[in-house]
């Protein structure tokens, strides 16, 4: 496991990303954008706050605005770091040298993904002071902030896996980036548009399609505090008629739970396919050996294992 995760690929990615001037510049731009969003919302509410003072809803309102914009930033930044991790090596003609090393394809894919996600995680953690300001106003629990950061992390992992998958399939980084952003746009806007269309066409459906829970905005909305998550025009139970309201029963699994399950399946499937595509020599070799080992061979004394029979023939030839 140590060789699988901690290897020179991860060390090289960390060093190359953090030793350039682009890293502090991107962090500064990221935090500056969040600061402008927070100050912009405060400026729009300044007149109301001047006459009525800081009400109990000021903190949750700033919190909701900040979390939505940060999710958009995470969704926008993640493909830029992951959509060229393999295709970039191919364009620099270093992919063949990387494959020829003792590192497995699984180790290369996982470390490329972890190096990119680690930088995204640094951006997310650096935004904690803004949430500290929101927590100072009150109306938001620490558990709700923790749930939001879990949604950010799972969203980054999902879109990162999509970027690595596209980078493995396409040879050109530009094509990989464009396709990755198209898929990300489908997750954010496409699922919402299809869900709205199906709900309008079939108003008595009593639920929403299962793929709607793949939208990170749905998962994020379900973590909002108080009245922001109540009266949600979506059913938390798939195919059920239970609406989320002030006195309505709520399913044991929240939308962000369904989102995590679906994202986990997507991550595993995409990374598995990326590993198979990265190593053309060993592609499906383990599966072939496993099926060959299980396939019986008909001999005079009955059915025996093909691998055992091959070893016996080899020993007889040497004798």
C-alpha positions, 0 to 999 in steps of 0.5 A: 500500500505504501508503494501504491500511494507514496511514490516519486510521482506524488512527490514530483507532482507536489514539488512541481505544483508548489514551487512555481509562482502560479500556486500562490497566485491562484490561491490569492485569486481564489480567496480574493474572489470569495472575499469579493463575494462576501463583501458584495453580499454585505454591500447589497444588504447594507441599507437593510442592516443599517435600519434593522440591525443584524438579524438572526438570518444574516449569518445563514444568508451569507453562509448560503451565498458563500457555499454556493459560489465556492462549490462553483469555484471548486467545480471550475478549478478541479478539471483544470488540474486533472484533465491534463495529467495523463495527456500532458505526459503523452504530449511531452513524450514522457508517458512511455518512460513513466510506464516503463518504470516499476510503478503500476498503472494503478499507482500512476493514476491514483497519485496523479489524482491525489496530487491534484485533489491535494491542491484543491483541498488546500484551496478549500481549507484556505477558505476556512477564515471566511466561514469563521466570519459567518460562524461569528454571526451565528445561525450556522452549526459546525456540523453543517459546515463540516457537511459542506466541506465533505460535499466539496471534497466528494465533488472534487474527487468526482470531477477529478476522476472525470478529468483523469478519465478523459485525460487517459482517453484523449491524446490532446489536452485541449480535447480532454479539458473541453470534454471534462468541462462538458461533463461537469456542466451536465452534472451541474446544469444538465441533471437539473434541467432534465429533472425539472422537465420530468417533474413538469411532464409528470407532476404526479411522479411523487419523487425525482429521478435517481440521477438528480442526486448526482448534482452536487447542488442538490447535495449542498442544498440539503445541508443548508441550515434552518428554513433554507433546507425546508420546503425544498421542492424536491423529494428526499425519498426516490419515488416517494411522496414525502416532501421535505417541509417543516412538519413533513417526515424526512427519509433516513438518507439525505440527498447528500448521502445519495450523492456520496453513494453515486459519486463513489460508484462513478469514481471507482468505475472511471478510475478502473477504466483509466487504469486498464487504458493506461497499461496497454501491455497488461490490459486485461492480463489478470482477468485472462490469467484468472479465466485460464486458470479456471478453465478445465482441460480434457485429458484421459484421466478426466478434467484437470486445471489448465495451468497445472497441466501446462506446468506438468508438460513444461516439467516433462519437456525439461526432463 
